């Protein structure tokens, strides 16, 4: 087994590395996503992401992690995103579009 050699770094280099890591962490936010069946998943995304990009990333991560329930990965327009109580908790739910001028019984 070959021993790993630690390359010495200057204080300035260490400071720049720490600052770079701090900025990277500050640019991201971790979210809890509630799926249509009320199960949840976690995802970390950039703070500057749009809702459409967020929805696409949620669907991509869900598919890659092979989570249940299966979602319509090729139809992101079937879902909507809602912020729950402003706590960075995102809810993804199926959008049901009802026909207009139709009477429904309660």
N, C-alpha and C positions, 0 to 999 in steps of 0.2 A: 504494500500500500504506500503510495506516494504522499508524504505530508504536505498539507496546504501551507503555502507561504503567505503570510500577512504583509501586504505592502503598506508601509507607514504613510499616513496622510497628514497634511498640515492642519492646523486649527481652522484656517480659512476654508480649506476644502471640506472639512467636516461641517462647518457652519453653512456653507452653500448647499451641501447635501441635505442637511436638516431643514433648511428653508425651502428647498425644492420639494421635499416630502410633505412639509406643512401646507404648502400651496396646493399640492395635488390632493391632499385630504380635504382642504377647504373648498375645493372646486367640485366635490362630489357630495351626494346625499344618499343615505340608505333609506329605502322605502319598504313598507310592508304592503303587499298587494293582496287584496281579498278577491278571490275568484267567484264566479257565479254560484258555486256550491258552498260558499262561505269558508272554504279552506284558504290558507294563506301561503304566500311565498315571499321571499325577500329579494331585493335587487338594489344594486348601487349604481347610480347614474350621475351624469354631470348636472350641476344646478342650472345650467343654461339650456337645458333640453326643452324642446317643444312637446306639446301633448301628443302629437302624431308620432314623433320620434320615440317618446316614452312608451306609447302603446306598442309600437313595432319592437322595441327592445324587450318589453314584457313578454310578448308572444314568442319572440325568438328564444329567450331564456327558458320559458316554460317548455317549449318544444325540445330544446337541447337537454334539459334536465329530465325529460320524459315524465312530467308530472301529470296527475289526474285532477280534474276531468279533462278529457281531450277538448281542445278549443279549435275554433275555426282559424287556423294560422294564416290562411290565404285570404281571409275576409276581415281585416281589421275594422272595416266600417260597421261591423255587427256589434261592436263594443263601444262603450263610453267610459270615460274616466271621471271620477269625482274625488275631490279632496274632502276628507272626513275631519271635521272640527279643526281644520288648519294645522293638524299635527303631523303633516307630511305622510299621512296614511292614505294610500290611494286605493280606491275601490274600482274594480273592473267588472262590468256587468253586461249581460246581453241586452241589446237594444231591441225592444219590440215596437214595431210600427203598426199601429192599428189603422184600418181603412177609415176614411172620413165618411160622415153621414151614415153611421151604422149605430143601431141601438144595442146596448149590451145590458144584460140583467146583472144586478149585483148579487 
